[in-house]
Amino acid sequence: MNLNYLECFVSLSETMSFTETAKEFSVSQPSISRQIRLLEEQLNQKLFIRDKHKVHLTEAGMELKTRLRPLMKELKNVISSAQEDADNLKGTLHVGCLGEVGQHAVMRSILDFHQQNPGVDIETQFLSPNLIIDKIKLGQLDFGIIGQEIDLENVRAYKLMEERCVLVTRASNEKIIEDINQMSFVTYTHHDVLLVDYLHHFYKRIPYGKIKKPISVNSHRSMVEALFENDYYAIIPYFSVEKEIQSGKLKIVSDKEITNQLYLIYMENSLMPLKNELFRKHIMAWAKTKSL
């Protein structure tokens, strides 16, 4: 019996709302529905009656709620009391993160967590989104930070923050922007998803293939170096160029901006180890203070 299904059942039996329970667990409504369906199949009993507007407990559901709620509460208390005190936490956390956001933003939060919990070692890997997801599913990573929302069985995705993406060029570039077709872009690989998104938002009639892209490289740091050498332009996350903008080496040349979402992902586990739970709360609290 999957304890996550039982935890999900207890929540839904109290909220009577798939939407509210999905928000509580930071997953999609279909994920909640799937877990309830699997629990009903395992118990061979109908626990909820659903109509277009409301959710109702069946008689079997009412009985299970009455018996299960105090047991779940007691189980959490037993597990909590059996775990080590926060001051004596030990072990290793494995974190996967997108390279650019990890190097420029998330690493600071990871270092802060280690200072607060010196007994916890943190192994951080900068990986591609697909590799992060695969390693989460295989249990090789405890947490991942990616730029896309996912809906996978037993994987939770929590919206961590938004990052600003801005149009920049070197400070000495005095050209007046009149026609985007005449601008030369440095791109993050040849198919730059941020530039594609930027065109979709503000220049829908201009095909991506028509844009001049003489330089492409899969590193924001290298993109910045290329911007210094010529009157190129680029769409880059603000945190990757914040220092250069503040020092006057680069400048934002348009008030047209797009935002990119970042998500924290991890395997569902109602009995999450204390060090993992503390790290999850730490990274979420840190994200609320950031405005990228």
N, C-alpha and C positions, 0 to 999 in steps of 0.2 A: 504494500500500500504506500503510495507516494504521499508524504506528509504535506507537500505543497498543495495537493488537491484538497486535503482536509482544511488547511489554513485558508484556502480560497473559499471553500464552502462556508466556513464560519463567518468570514467577512461578508459574503453575499447574503447570508441568512440575516445579517444585521442591517446592511444597507438596502437590501432589496432592489439593488440597482447595478446592472452590469457596468454602467459607465463609472459609477463611484468606486466600485471594487477595482476596476481596471486602473483608475487613477491612483488608488492606494498602493497597488503593486507595480505601478509604472509599466504596464503592458497594455496591449490592445484588447478591445472587447472580444474579438474572436478567440484570443488566447484564453480568456476567462471562460468563455462558453465551452471551449475544447476541454479544459480541465474539469469542469462540472460534468460534461458528458462522459468523460472517461471514468470519473468517480461513480457516476450512476451505473455505468456498465460493470464496474468491478463489484458494486454492491447489489447489482441486479434489482435496483429499486429506483423509481422516479422520485427525485427530491424536490424539484421545482415545477410549477406550472407557469408557462410563459404565454402571454397574449401580446397584443400590439403595444400596450401601454404600461403593463405592470408585470411584476414577478411575484408569485405566491409560493409559499412552502406547502408541500403535500403533508399528509399525516406522518409519513415516514421521515420527511425532512424535518418536521417539528421535533420528532423524537430524537433524531440524530443530533440536532442542534442542542437540545437540552442536555444530552449526555456528553457531547463532544466539547462544548465550550469550556467547561471547568477543567477537563482533561488537558486541553491544549495550553491553557494558562499555566497549569501545574508543570507540564512538560517543559515549557520555556523557562520557568523558574528553576527547575532542576538543572537544566543545561547551563543556565546563566551562573548558578552558584558553583557549578563544577568547573567552570572555566577559570583561567588564571586572572589575577588582578591586572588591571590595565598597566600598572607600574612595573609589572614583571613579565610583560608580554615578550614572547620569543618566537622565532620562526622566520619564514621567508615569504614575501609576497611577490607574485609574478604579474607584471603590468605590461600590457602592449599598447602602444600609442602611435598615432600618425607622427611622422618625423618632425614636421615643421611646428605643429602645435606643441609637441612634446618638448622640443628644444627651447622654444621661445616662451612658453607659458606654464605648462603642466609640471615641468621639472622642478620649478620653485616650490610648488605645493608638495611634491613628493619629498623634497629635502626638509621642508617644515615638519612633515609627518614623522620622518625619521628622527629629527631632533627631539620631538615630543615622546617618541617611542624608540629609544636607541637599541633595544633588544630585537627589533624587527628589521631584518635585512630586506631590501627592495631591489629586485632584478627588473630593470626597465628595458624593453626592447622597442625600437622604432621600426614599425612594420607596415605593410600595405593593409588596407581595410579587410580584404578577403582573407589574408593570412591571420589577422587578429581574430576574425570570426571563427575560422577553423580551429585555432588554438584554444579559444574559449570553449568550443563544443567538445574538444578532446580533453579538456581539463588541464591543459598545459599553461594556461594563463588564468589568473584569478579575476582580473579586470581588463577591459579594453576601452579605448577612447577612439571613436570613429566618427566620420562625418555623414553618417546615414542612419536612418531609423530602420530597424529590422523587426521581423515578426517570426521568431523561431521557437519551437517547442522547448520549454524550460530555460530560455534565455531572456533575461529582462533588459530592456533598453530604457534608460532614464535620460531625458533631455537635460544636458548639462549646461550649455550656454550657447549664445550666438556670437559669431565672430564677424566683424565688419570686413568687407573686401572693397578696396578703394583703387581708383585709377591714378597711377603715379608716373612721374617722369623725373629726370634729374633737374635740380633747381635752376641750372643755367639755361634750360630749354625755354626760349622766349616765344616759340611758335604759338600762334593763336589757333585753337582747335575749331575748325569749321566743318571738316568732312572726315569722318572716322575712316573712310576708305583710303585717305592719304596718310594715315598714321601707321607707323611700323611698330609691331608688338613683339616683346619678348614673352614667350609663353612657357607654361609649365607642361612640358612635353608638347608634341605637335597638336594633340587634341586637348586643349586647355579647358577643363569643365567650367572654371570660373569665368573665363572669357565667353564661352558659349552661353552661360547663364546671364552674363551682363548684356550680351546682344539680345537675348530673348526678352529681357526686361525693358530695354531702352531703344533698341534698333531692330525691331522684329523683321523689317523688310530687307535687312542686309544679311546675306548668307555668310556663315563662318568661313567658307572656302574663299570668299572674296577679300578677306582681311589679310593684310601683309604681315607675315610672321617669319622674318628672316632668322630669328634666333629662338631655339627651344631647348630647354634643359630641365631635368626633374629635380631641381633644387631652388628654393626661394632665395637662398643666399647667393647662388650663382646668378640668378635673375637680377638681383640687386647690383651685382658687380657689372653685369652687362649694361644696365641702365646708366651707370656712371660713364660709360665709354661713348655713348651716342645719344641722339635725341629720340630714344625709344620710349615706348609706353608699356605699362603692364597692369593687369588686375591682380592684386596681391592682398592677402589677409593683413589687416592693419598691424597686428602684433609682430609680423615679420619685418616691417619697415618703420616701426615706431621710433626707434633711436635715430635712424637716418632722417626722418621727417623733423624730429625735434632739434637735431643738430644742423638742419638747413641744407643737407646734401640732396634730399629728395623733396618733392612737393606733391600734394594732392591737387589735381588739375580739374576736378569736376565734383559737383555736389551729388552726382548720381552714384549711389552706392548699393551694393547688394549684401545680403547676410547669408552666412552658411551655418548650419546647425551642427553642434557637436553632441554626441551621445556617449554616456557611460554604459557599458554592457557587462553582464556577468551572469553566471548560471544561477538559476533559482535555487535557494537553499534556506529553508526556514530555520535550520540549525547552523547558520553561518558561523565559522570560528570568530572569536572575539576580535582578533587582529584585523580580519577582513571587514567586519562590521564597523570597526572604528575607522578604518581607511575609507570605506564607502561614505560614511558620514562626513569625514574630513574633506574629501574631494568635492562633495556636493556643497558643503558650507563654503568652501573656497570659491567655487564657481559662482555662487550668488554675489560674491564681492567683486567679481571681475566684470568689466565692460569692455570687451574686445572690439 
